[in-house]
Amino acid sequence: MSFKVQGWCPGALRPMASGDGLVVRVRPRGGRITPEQAAGIATAARAHGNGLIDLSGRANVQLRGVSPETHPALIADLTALGLIDADIAAETRRNVIVTPFADTQTDVLAGDLVAALADAPALPGKFGFALDIGPAPLMADTPADIRLERAADGRLILRAAGMDLGAPVAPEAAAQAAVDLARWFVDLGGVVNGRGRMASLIERGARPEGATLAPAPALAPPGPGLVAQGALVAFEFGQMQAETFWALGRLGPLRITPWRMVLIEGLRAMPELPGLITDATDPLLRVYACTGAPGCLQAEGPTRDLARALAPRVPKGRILHVSGCAKGCGWPTRADLTLVATARGYDLIPDGTAADTPLRVALDPTEIPDLPEFS
């Protein structure tokens, strides 16, 4: 199995080449998209790309099928919508995931953090921050290197990935404290050849000061349905047509979630639009799959047709991840079952990630449904 590790995630100013063209990742500020921005994004996706829009696991919006020739016009349109940073460095630093259920205080803190990051040291492209501030964490499975959460007693804590405990911090000091923790990571040698993650530094024995409080017990993120803030809707593999995104924006302001769902703020009834998943028991919500071949240049085989066929066989409460290669972009954390495409077939990994050692190798797609793991 061979693949090229890019070492960074695509952005808008620095897109990534894929099998269907450039992938342009738009990072909504605070995860929020206004109706006007939704309409503009949808129009730009159709005018300058192939009209496909992906929701990423980092609560971003990705436009696909963009060409080098259409990219400048796309950036001009997105800049007019207030969605583009001043330069690549600023875009890369603004790797902040905000809970879609953020209150006003959380939104203010997110803005403060983005402003404080202007003075942050150079960080790896995948290094990110999560503001999971609510009564209990909801984004425990969302990768982030530095997290702001609540302790069981309601106090705000700052926690490094890989640590069970975090340090209590005052809300007005939290943004700077998060940047200081990032600087601590850099000063202790967390960055090697431009790469590095906080959890790896913690594994090597480094410990930030003041980590004395555990976060409140994490809750599972909600499925599609009505919530206090509006309506949550999902999509098959987190992908939709531009027209769907445009229609969602007409229903109200949007918040992009890290669960590849969209929250339509203030909506009190589930929308009836083509391509939406509105039933929390839909088997397609139990499977994750990246673009796969031929849409991704790194993929060793197709993914989504197989995932779609296997979805009804995945038991309730379990997750199947079908990955086009060992990078595991579609679901970077542990899954109950993972299938990884290789040049010889599909490798099966129980209770692990796409990079772990497989239990079975070189499986033909036709024999996978008959395996005991799917009984």
PyMOL commands that set and color helices and strands:
alter all, ss='L'
color gray80, all
select helices_A, chain A and resi 29-31+35-48+71-80+88-93+104-119+171-187+198-203+236-238+242-251+283-286+304-313+368-370+372-374
alter helices_A, ss='H'
color red, helices_A
select strands_A, chain A and resi 16-18+21-26+32-33+52-55+61-66+96-98+129-131+146-150+156-160+167-168+225-227+230-234+239-241+254-256+261-265+287-289+320-323+335-342+345-352+360-363
alter strands_A, ss='S'
color yellow, strands_A
deselect
rebuild
show_as cartoon
